[in-house]
Amino acid sequence: MSRRRTLGTKKKLALLASAATVAGGGAFVMAATSNAAQSPQTAAESTVCQGLATALGNNQRFVDGQRAAPDAQSEARIANREAVIAQIKVQQEASGCVVGESAQDPQAAQPAPSTPPAQATPPAQATPPAQATSPAQTAPPAQTAPADSGQQVCNGSTVTLSGEAGAPAASSNQFPVGTKLKVTNLDNNKSTTVEVTSVSGSCALLNNAAFEQVREPGKFLIRRAVIEKVG
């Protein structure tokens, strides 16, 4: 009888241990589910999300402009850009961003740094006697653009993608179709020269193929860009 009671006690302990293991596993699954359900990132929290939000905002602004001042081609342009907007939203969801969040070139809209107040000029001092002239020290030459570059335009603008497919090209709200623009990403020194083929809501938007030529891996926004008109 005592042996049966002992075995019964061991079985009870085993059952309790199994229950604890199951409970612990359930807690682990709940914790994993909670972590997987984290809220999407905003443009302020992620460079990738900011780039996609900028691309979405530029395309939405273009659509609004076409609706405000339509012409014979506006309907086709709007349909094309609405398809681009839908694709950008798919990319936002796949990248863990807030779907539908848009921004319009936030960096370019930042105010220029204010000039510090002028300091009072100290009282004039008597000119010291002339000293022997030392060998002239020439100022370092100003940095110039490469010889094959043209006029730098759109200073301070960020560059993102339009979401359009096709051969490398650009769209712009400042330059007519046929203009050639050279876009250089200063973060990796990659550049591409493309032709403006359509109108957009930004100084320069690169389509998917052109953006791939100058982008940094995993980024949808070029913060430090030089845009030049070369033709």
Backbone as a ProteinNet text record, in pm:
[ID]
protein_1_A
[PRIMARY]
MSRRRTLGTKKKLALLASAATVAGGGAFVMAATSNAAQSPQTAAESTVCQGLATALGNNQRFVDGQRAAPDAQSEARIANREAVIAQIKVQQEASGCVVGESAQDPQAAQPAPSTPPAQATPPAQATPPAQATSPAQTAPPAQTAPADSGQQVCNGSTVTLSGEAGAPAASSNQFPVGTKLKVTNLDNNKSTTVEVTSVSGSCALLNNAAFEQVREPGKFLIRRAVIEKVG
[TERTIARY]
82.1	0	84.9	194.8	280.8	346.2	382.1	444.5	346.7	220.4	121.8	105.3	103.3	90.4	210.3	330.5	452	443.8	404.1	392.3	286.1	178.9	74.6	127.1	209.5	267.8	358.2	439.1	528.4	448.9	340.1	258.1	199.7	158.5	103.6	208.6	332.8	439.7	466.4	463.5	487.1	376.9	252.3	142.4	153.6	195.1	212.2	321.4	432.2	542.5	497.2	418.9	369.2	278.1	193.3	102	180	287.2	368.6	436	481.9	548.1	450.7	328.4	227.3	193.4	179.2	146.5	257.3	383.6	496.8	501	472.9	471.1	363.3	248.5	140.6	179.4	248	291.7	392	480.9	580.3	512	409.9	338.1	268.2	207.6	138.9	236.5	354.7	455	502.2	523.1	567.6	462.2	335.5	226.7	218.3	240.5	237.1	347	469.6	580.7	555.7	492.3	466.5	362.3	281.2	173.4	211.5	341	385.2	328	304.7	244.6	341.9	289.9	375.9	459.5	572.3	660.5	612.9	636.2	602.1	724.3	703	813	919.1	877.1	973	1059.1	1015.5	1086.2	1173.7	1156.4	1228.1	1260.2	1386.7	1425.9	1352.9	1334.5	1262.2	1119.5	1053.9	915.8	907.5	1009.2	1008.1	1019.2	1105.3	1118	989.7	924.2	797.6	688.8	687.8	588.2	609.9	736.3	765.8	722	751	709.2	557.2	487.7	342	288.7	346.5	301	321.8	437.6	464.4	364.5	334.6	238.4	97.4	60	-72.3	-83.4	25	23.2	9	75.2	62.6	-80.9	-143.5	-282.6	-373.2	-352.2	-434.2	-417.8	-293.6	-268.5	-337.4	-336.9	-403.6	-555.1	-610.1	-754.3	-793	-703.5	-733.1	-724.8	-633.5	-618.6	-607.1	-716.6	-711	-687.4	-629	-616.9	-655.8	-626.3	-670.2	-606	-486.5	-414	-425.8	-496.2	-500.7	-558.9	-664.7	-729.5	-633.5	-553.6	-457	-345.4	-299.9	-193.4	-240.8	-364.5	-418.1	-430.7	-478.5	-492.2	-356.5	-254	-119.6	-66.2	-83.9	-30.4	-109.3	-237.4	-314.2	-266.1	-224.2	-165.3	-32.1	45.8	173.3	147.9	48.5	14.9	-22.3	-100.4	-139.2	-16.3	80.4	201.6	285.6	293.7	370.2	307.2	175	108.2	139.7	151.2	191.7	333	422.3	559	562.5	475.2	468.3	429.8	329.1	284.9	394.5	462.6	568.3	687.7	710.2	824.4	790	666.2	626.4	598.4	560	532.4	381.6	345.3	204	153.1	58.8	7.2	-74.5	-41.5	-114.2	-52.6	52.4	117.6	192.2	173.3	238.9	307.4	410.2	483.8	534	551.9	593.5	724.9	832.7	967.9	994.3	988.7	1000.2	1132.5	1241	1370.9	1380.8	1328.3	1336.9	1253.2	1150.6	1061.9	1115.5	1226.4	1279.4	1333	1310.7	1362.5	1513.2	1570.4	1715.4	1763.3	1881.9	1931.1	1945.7	1899.8	1905.1	2048.3	2075	2208.5	2228.5	2338	2358.9	2367.4	2320.5	2323.1	2465.4	2476.2	2608.3	2664.9	2791.7	2857.6	2909.5	2909.9	2956.5	3103.2	3137.6	3274.3	3361.6	3474.1	3560.8	3619.5	3657.3	3716.2	3836.8	3848.4	3959.6	4091.6	4189.1	4321.7	4418.6	4518.5	4617.8	4682.9	4706.3	4766.8	4912.9	4954.9	5095.3	5184.4	5310.6	5402.4	5401.1	5418.3	5417.8	5532	5503.8	5605	5640.3	5751.7	5794.9	5688.6	5661.9	5556.7	5604.6	5526.8	5559.9	5509.6	5560.6	5513.5	5361.3	5303.3	5156.8	5099.8	4997.7	4929.1	4795.4	4781.4	4659	4550.1	4430.3	4316	4294	4249.7	4224.9	4120.2	4139.4	4043.3	3904.3	3805.1	3666.8	3633.9	3554.6	3516.2	3422.5	3451.8	3370.8	3310.5	3207.8	3143.5	3231.2	3216.5	3294.2	3279.7	3381	3384.8	3263.2	3209	3098.1	2962.5	2963	2836.9	2785.1	2660.3	2600.3	2560.2	2452	2404.6	2336.6	2382	2320.8	2186.1	2084.3	1948	1887.2	1774.6	1696.4	1781.2	1861.1	1948.1	1866.4	1912.9	1847.4	1735.5	1700.5	1590.5	1635.2	1547.1	1570.2	1517.9	1560.4	1519.4	1462.1	1348.6	1288.5	1236.5	1166.6	1122.3	975.5	941.6	802.8	721.2	788.3	717.4	682	721.3	689.7	791.5	744.3	831.7	889.8	963.2	1018.9	1167.3	1223.2	1365.6	1394.9	1522.1	1556.2	1508.8	1436.7	1381.1	1347.7	1308.3	1271.1	1143.3	1080.1	966.7	993.4	935	967.9	853.7	846.2	749.2	816.6	947.2	1021.4	1082.8	1103	1171.7	1082.6	1082.1	994.7	1043.5	952.6	987.1	1100.8	1198.8	1314.8	1438.6	1421.5	1536.9	1615.2	1747.5	1831.3	1883.9	1866	1909.5	2009.5	2113.1	2209.4	2186.9	2159.5	2133.5	2246.5	2310.4	2421.7	2384.6	2401.6	2380.7	2513.6	2525.1	2652	2687.8	2592.7	2621.3	2696.7	2687.9	2764.7	2834.7	2822.5	2888	2841.5	2722.5	2666.9	2581	2584.4	2506	2441.3	2336.2	2268.8	2221.4	2227.8	2179	2056.6	1944.6	1817.9	1744.5	1649.4	1568.1	1433.3	1385.9	1253.2	1149.6	1063.5	963.3	820	801	664.5	668.1	549	535.3	510.9	564.5	541.4	520.9	511.6	492.7	620.9	736.5	863.5	963.5	1075.2	1179.5	1229	1258.2	1306.4	1265.1	1186.6	1151.7	1210.2	1277.9	1333.8	1238	1224.8	1143.2	1222.2	1162	1224	1361.8	1375.7	1503	1612.6	1581.6	1682	1719.8	1619.7	1647.9	1739	1721.5	1805.8	1952.4	1979.6	2116.8	2193.1	2122.9	2190.8	2153.8	2061.6	2013.1	2114.9	2097.1	2166.5	2073.6	2127.4	2042.8	1940.1	1815	1709.6	1655.4	1701.3	1655.8	1572	1467.4	1379.9	1387.4	1492.2	1507.3	1655.1	1689.8	1826.2	1824.4	1883.9	1882.4	1985.3	2103.5	2213.5	2229.6	2161.3	2162.8	2206.9	2274.7	2306.2	2231	2150.5	2072.4	2125.6	2164.4	2221.8	2146.7	2129.3	2069.9	2183.2	2184.2	2296.1	2250.7	2127.2	2083	1935.3
-121	0	125.2	118.5	238	261.9	149.9	167.9	231.3	188.2	249.4	397.6	434.7	576.7	654.7	593.4	662.1	684.6	582.6	596.9	700.5	703	802.7	943.5	962	1094.9	1135.4	1040.4	1072.6	1111.4	1039.4	1073.8	1213.4	1246.2	1381.2	1487.1	1463.9	1560.4	1574.3	1463.1	1467	1545.1	1522.6	1595.7	1745.1	1783.1	1925.1	1987	1914	1966.6	1984.8	1890	1901.9	2022.5	2043.1	2158.2	2288.1	2294.3	2416.4	2441.3	2331.6	2345.8	2398.6	2342.6	2388.7	2534.9	2571.4	2710.9	2803	2760.6	2843.2	2857.3	2746.1	2753.4	2846.4	2843.4	2933	3078.4	3105.6	3243.3	3287.6	3194.3	3228.2	3261.2	3180.5	3205.9	3339.6	3371.3	3499.6	3614.6	3599.6	3706.5	3724.4	3612.9	3621.4	3688.2	3652.6	3713.4	3862.3	3900.5	4041.7	4118.2	4059.1	4126.6	4138	4036.4	4038.9	4143.2	4180.3	4274.2	4417.5	4446.3	4581.9	4678	4800.8	4898.8	4935.7	4969.1	5005.8	5129.6	5142.5	5256.7	5375.7	5495.1	5617.7	5669.1	5772.4	5831.8	5889.8	5936.5	5993.8	5886.8	5761.7	5654	5572.2	5585.5	5500.4	5576.9	5567.4	5631.9	5570.5	5438	5370.2	5422.7	5433.9	5482.6	5628.5	5707.1	5847.7	5859.1	5776	5779.8	5742.1	5637.4	5595.6	5700	5762.5	5866.4	5987.1	6020.5	6132.1	6100.1	5977.4	5936.6	5940.9	5893.3	5894.6	6037.1	6124.2	6263.3	6336	6312.6	6378	6333.8	6205.1	6155.9	6206.3	6212.4	6264.7	6413.1	6488	6630.1	6647.5	6560.4	6567.8	6541.5	6439.2	6407.5	6525.1	6586	6701.2	6816.1	6837.8	6944.3	6919.2	6792.9	6759.1	6777	6745.4	6761.3	6908.6	6989	7131.3	7204.6	7160.3	7225.8	7118.8	7052.1	6940.1	6985.5	6895.8	6916	6785.6	6776.6	6659.8	6529.9	6538.3	6418.6	6391.1	6475.9	6463	6330	6284.9	6161.5	6043.2	6036.1	5927.1	5939.8	6063.4	6084.3	6045.6	6083.9	6053.9	5902.8	5833.7	5688.1	5622.6	5672.3	5616.9	5639.8	5761.7	5792.9	5724.3	5701.5	5629.1	5484.8	5427.3	5292.8	5295.3	5401.9	5416.9	5430.7	5510.3	5529.8	5396.7	5315.7	5185	5096.7	5102.4	5022.3	5069.5	5200.2	5254.2	5208.2	5204.1	5157.6	5010.7	4932	4791.6	4784.1	4870	4873.2	4919.1	5013.8	5058.6	4943	4865.8	4752.7	4647.6	4618.8	4518	4561.8	4693.5	4745.9	4773.9	4743.3	4767.3	4912.9	4990.3	5132.5	5156.3	5276.7	5314.4	5328.8	5246.6	5247.9	5374.8	5447.7	5569.5	5695.4	5682.7	5803.5	5872.7	6003.4	6076.8	6200.6	6242.1	6364.3	6419.6	6550.4	6611.9	6684.5	6614.6	6670.8	6749.1	6683.1	6756.5	6828.2	6769	6832.3	6962.8	6962.8	7083.2	7194.7	7158.2	7259.7	7321	7270.4	7324	7464.3	7557.8	7693.4	7694.3	7786.8	7798.6	7847	7805.2	7848.7	7999.1	8056.4	8201.3	8249.7	8367.4	8425.7	8482.6	8451.9	8506.1	8657.3	8721.8	8869.1	8920.9	9032.4	9091.3	9140.3	9116.8	9161.8	9304.5	9374.8	9512.2	9516.6	9613.5	9626.3	9687	9623.7	9678.9	9812.2	9895.5	10025.4	10006.4	10099.4	10090.3	10107.4	10028.2	10036.7	10097.5	10156.2	10216.5	10108.6	10143.2	10046.9	10027.3	9903.4	9880.1	9907.1	9932.3	9957.4	9839.2	9872	9767.2	9670.9	9544.5	9442.3	9384.6	9318	9256.5	9158.2	9166.8	9080.7	8936.9	8850	8707.9	8649.1	8535.1	8474.2	8463.9	8501.2	8504.6	8366	8361.3	8235.8	8242.4	8161.9	8163.7	8084.1	8133.1	8063.1	7932.7	7829.6	7702.3	7720.1	7655.6	7673.2	7627.6	7699.9	7662.7	7530.3	7451.9	7323.6	7344.7	7278.3	7292.2	7158.4	7165.8	7042.7	6976.5	6846.8	6777.9	6844.4	6824	6892.3	6859.2	6738.9	6699.4	6735.6	6809	6843.4	6975.5	7007.1	7130.2	7220.1	7291.3	7387.4	7315.5	7343.5	7279.9	7346.1	7264.2	7314.4	7246.1	7300.5	7240.4	7217.1	7315.1	7298.5	7264.9	7165	7127.3	7027.7	6992.6	6897.9	6755.3	6681	6537.1	6469.8	6346.7	6274.3	6139.9	6106.6	5977.1	5920	5807.4	5741.7	5770	5769.6	5793.8	5666.5	5550.6	5423.5	5375.4	5450.4	5413.1	5313.2	5225.5	5126.7	5184.4	5100	5142.4	5171.6	5217	5251.2	5368.5	5384.4	5494.3	5629.5	5702.8	5832.1	5910.9	6037	6123.7	6197.9	6251.2	6341.2	6465	6577.4	6703	6801.9	6894.4	7003.2	7134.5	7129.1	7250.6	7247.5	7127.5	7116.9	7046.6	7095.5	7035.5	6897.8	6824.2	6692.5	6707.6	6619.7	6625.9	6679.6	6747.4	6798	6681.1	6691.5	6587.4	6635.1	6551	6581.7	6477	6523	6432.3	6437.5	6322.6	6313.4	6234.2	6295.1	6230.9	6211.4	6091.1	6060	6077.9	6182.1	6212.4	6111.5	6030.2	5931.6	5810.5	5787	5675.6	5713.1	5844	5896.7	5828.7	5772	5715.6	5821.6	5821.6	5919.6	5854.6	5919.5	5874.2	5995.9	5989.1	6096.3	6044.3	6111.7	6064.5	6180.1	6144.1	6243.8	6257.5	6381.4	6406.6	6362.2	6270.3	6216.3	6247.1	6303.1	6332.9	6439.1	6481	6584.5	6519	6579.7	6528.6	6645.8	6615.3	6720.3	6758.8	6725.3	6754.2	6799.8	6856.8	6901.8	6786.8	6674.7	6557.9	6431.1	6349.4	6217	6115.5	6015.2	5910.7	5792.1	5731.6	5610.8	5495.5	5379.9	5269	5232.8	5226	5185	5286.6	5415.8	5519.1	5525	5507.8	5514.7	5400.2	5282.4	5168.2	5195.1	5282.1	5309.6	5393.4	5466.3	5557.5	5534.1	5445.5	5428.8	5356.9	5371.3	5287.5	5172.2	5053.3	4936.4	4962	4929.1	4939.4	5079	5179.6	5316.7	5364.1	5441.9	5495.8	5648.9	5705.2	5850.5	5886	5981.7	6033.6	6171.8	6183.1	6309.5	6407.9	6357.9	6443.5	6419.5	6500.5	6481.3	6610.8	6593.5	6705.6	6680.7	6777.2	6767.6	6871.8	6828.8	6919	6905.7	7020.5	7022.4	7014.1	6906.6	6882.6	6882.4	6909.8	6912.3	6946.7
0	0	0	78	83	-50	-123.2	-253.3	-351.4	-350.2	-439.2	-411.6	-284.3	-251.4	-302	-291.7	-340.6	-490.4	-565.9	-710.3	-744.8	-668.1	-692.9	-674.8	-576.6	-550.8	-665.8	-717	-829.4	-952.7	-976.1	-1091.5	-1078.5	-957	-935.8	-964.6	-918.1	-942.9	-1092.5	-1163.1	-1307.6	-1378.5	-1333.7	-1394.5	-1369.5	-1247.2	-1215.1	-1300.8	-1321.1	-1403.2	-1546.7	-1598.5	-1735.9	-1751	-1651	-1655.5	-1655.4	-1574.4	-1569.4	-1702.9	-1767.6	-1897.6	-2001.5	-2001.3	-2096.3	-2073	-1946.3	-1913.8	-1958.7	-1935.3	-1978	-2128.6	-2200.5	-2346.6	-2396.2	-2330.6	-2370.6	-2350	-2238.7	-2212.9	-2318	-2359.2	-2461.8	-2593.6	-2631	-2755.3	-2750.1	-2634.1	-2621.3	-2632.8	-2572.5	-2580.2	-2722.9	-2794.6	-2932.8	-3018.9	-2993.9	-3069.9	-3043.6	-2916.5	-2881.5	-2951.9	-2955.9	-3023.4	-3171.6	-3232.5	-3376	-3411.4	-3313.4	-3340.7	-3306.5	-3309.8	-3280.1	-3382.4	-3339.8	-3428.9	-3540	-3659.8	-3772.6	-3741.1	-3810.6	-3789.2	-3871.3	-3817.2	-3888.1	-3962.4	-4042.8	-4118.7	-4025.9	-3908.6	-3814.5	-3748.7	-3753.1	-3685.5	-3779	-3908.6	-4002.6	-4129.7	-4174.8	-4300	-4418.4	-4414.6	-4522	-4529.7	-4414.3	-4411.8	-4455.8	-4422	-4463.1	-4614.6	-4674.1	-4819.5	-4889.8	-4840.2	-4900.7	-4878.8	-4759.5	-4732.4	-4823.2	-4849.9	-4940.1	-5082.1	-5127.5	-5261.7	-5274.2	-5170.9	-5174.2	-5177	-5094	-5089.8	-5221.7	-5287.7	-5415.1	-5522.1	-5524.4	-5623.5	-5595.1	-5467	-5432.8	-5469.5	-5448.1	-5483	-5634.7	-5710	-5856	-5899.9	-5840.2	-5874.4	-5840.7	-5723.2	-5684.2	-5783.1	-5829.4	-5926.3	-6059.1	-6104.2	-6229.3	-6218.3	-6102.1	-6083.6	-6072.8	-6019.2	-6003.6	-6137.3	-6225.1	-6355	-6463.6	-6495.8	-6590	-6733.5	-6811.6	-6955.2	-7024.3	-7151.9	-7228.6	-7182.5	-7121.7	-7079.3	-6928.9	-6856.9	-6710.7	-6665.4	-6733	-6689.6	-6696.2	-6803.2	-6818	-6714.3	-6692	-6592.4	-6453.1	-6419.9	-6286.9	-6267.7	-6369.3	-6359.1	-6337.4	-6406.8	-6392.3	-6251.2	-6201.9	-6068.7	-5958	-5977.8	-5876.2	-5865.7	-5978.1	-5974.2	-5900.4	-5921.3	-5850.1	-5700.2	-5662.7	-5521.6	-5456.3	-5527.6	-5474.1	-5452.2	-5544.3	-5530.2	-5412.6	-5392.1	-5278.6	-5147.1	-5140.3	-5018.7	-4991.4	-5099.1	-5082.9	-5024.7	-5073.4	-5021.8	-4875.8	-4840.5	-4701.4	-4609.7	-4650.4	-4568.3	-4556.6	-4667	-4665.5	-4582.2	-4570.9	-4494.7	-4348.8	-4306.2	-4168.1	-4137.4	-4239.1	-4220.5	-4208.2	-4166.4	-4160	-4302.6	-4341.3	-4478	-4500	-4606.3	-4640.3	-4584.4	-4500.3	-4447.1	-4560.8	-4574.2	-4682.2	-4628.4	-4699.4	-4667.5	-4799.3	-4806.8	-4931.3	-4913.4	-4948.6	-4946.9	-4819.3	-4699.7	-4574.6	-4558.2	-4610.3	-4589.8	-4666.4	-4790.4	-4871.2	-4812.7	-4733.3	-4677.4	-4549.4	-4499.6	-4375.9	-4398.9	-4304	-4322.4	-4319.8	-4396	-4397.4	-4261.9	-4217.5	-4087.5	-4082.8	-3972.3	-3959.6	-3944.4	-3998.7	-3990.1	-3851	-3782.1	-3647.6	-3651.1	-3544.8	-3542.8	-3556.6	-3628	-3649	-3516.4	-3496.8	-3374.1	-3391.4	-3281	-3284.3	-3327.3	-3415.3	-3463.9	-3354.1	-3320.5	-3216.6	-3260.9	-3165.2	-3200.3	-3292.2	-3387.7	-3482.5	-3409	-3447	-3388.5	-3489.4	-3436.2	-3523.7	-3608.1	-3735.4	-3826.1	-3790.6	-3765.2	-3730.5	-3851.1	-3826.7	-3938	-4034.3	-4160.6	-4261.9	-4238.1	-4249.6	-4233	-4369.2	-4371.6	-4496.7	-4543.1	-4668	-4723.2	-4727.8	-4665.3	-4668.5	-4799.4	-4836.3	-4961.3	-4961.6	-5071.5	-5081.1	-5061	-4975.4	-4951.9	-5025.2	-5122.6	-5201.5	-5130.8	-5141.1	-5081.5	-5156	-5084.5	-5153.2	-5261.3	-5374.1	-5483.6	-5442.9	-5489	-5457.9	-5523.3	-5452.2	-5507.3	-5625.8	-5732.1	-5852.1	-5888.8	-5964.9	-6009.9	-6114.8	-6138	-6240.1	-6376.6	-6460.7	-6589.6	-6675.6	-6660.3	-6745.7	-6686.3	-6575.5	-6511	-6565	-6531.8	-6579.6	-6465.2	-6484.3	-6385.1	-6270	-6146.5	-6031	-6002.8	-5982.7	-5962.3	-5840.2	-5796	-5686.8	-5562.2	-5524.5	-5407.5	-5283.7	-5207.7	-5083.3	-5098.8	-5222.6	-5242	-5213	-5151.9	-5139.7	-5266.1	-5288.3	-5408.3	-5365.5	-5421	-5394.6	-5525.7	-5518.1	-5639.7	-5668.1	-5796.8	-5835.7	-5829.9	-5834.2	-5834.7	-5974.1	-6076.7	-6214.2	-6268.3	-6354.7	-6416.9	-6546.6	-6618.6	-6746.5	-6738.7	-6852.2	-6859.1	-6766.1	-6721.5	-6630.2	-6683.7	-6600.9	-6640.5	-6514.9	-6535.3	-6423.9	-6458.3	-6354.6	-6372.4	-6288.9	-6329.1	-6261.5	-6275.4	-6176.9	-6186.9	-6226.1	-6255.3	-6288.9	-6427.5	-6483.1	-6610.7	-6712.5	-6837.5	-6939	-6981.7	-7042.6	-7095.9	-7196.9	-7188.4	-7275.7	-7207.6	-7091.8	-7017	-6958.3	-6962.4	-6903	-6767.9	-6666.5	-6531.1	-6484.5	-6415.6	-6353.2	-6202.6	-6144	-6000.6	-5935.4	-5836	-5765.6	-5619.6	-5570.1	-5428.9	-5357.4	-5276.5	-5210.7	-5102.1	-5059.2	-4955.2	-5009.1	-5141	-5197.7	-5329	-5366.1	-5486.8	-5615.8	-5614	-5736.7	-5805.8	-5937.5	-6011.7	-6133.1	-6181.7	-6302.1	-6379.7	-6509.7	-6596.1	-6670	-6650.5	-6707	-6773.4	-6855.1	-6924.7	-6854.8	-6845.2	-6789	-6892.4	-6850.8	-6943.8	-6903.3	-6782.8	-6738.8	-6630.1	-6590.1	-6488.1	-6353.3	-6245.5	-6110	-6015.9	-5887.6	-5789	-5718.2	-5773.9	-5709.6	-5814.3	-5768.4	-5861.1	-5945.9	-5882.9	-5956.5	-5884.2	-5952.5	-5902.6	-5999.7	-5948.8	-6032.8	-6038	-6154.9	-6159.1	-6097.2	-6089	-6015.9	-6069.6	-6203.1	-6262.4	-6235.1	-6246.8	-6221.9	-6074.3	-5987.3	-5843.2	-5800.6	-5861.2	-5827.4	-5859.9	-5957	-5998	-5895.8	-5809.8	-5717	-5570.6	-5543.1	-5406.6	-5318.8	-5186.8	-5090.2	-5056.1	-5030.8	-5006.2	-4895.6	-4923.4	-4823.5	-4800.4	-4876.7	-4854.8	-4972.9	-4940.8	-5042.7	-5045.3	-4988.3	-4983.3	-4990.3	-5077	-5085.2	-5021.9	-4905.1	-4831.8	-4886.6	-4922.4	-4969.6	-5119.8	-5197.4	-5342.2	-5412.2	-5524.6	-5613.6	-5744	-5782.8	-5906.5	-6003.1	-6121.6	-6222	-6353.6	-6417.4	-6550.2	-6651.3	-6728.8	-6821.2	-6967.7	-6992.2	-7131.2	-7142.5
[MASK]
+++++++++++++++++++++++++++++++++++++++++++++++++++++++++++++++++++++++++++++++++++++++++++++++++++++++++++++++++++++++++++++++++++++++++++++++++++++++++++++++++++++++++++++++++++++++++++++++++++++++++++++++++++++++++++++++++++++++

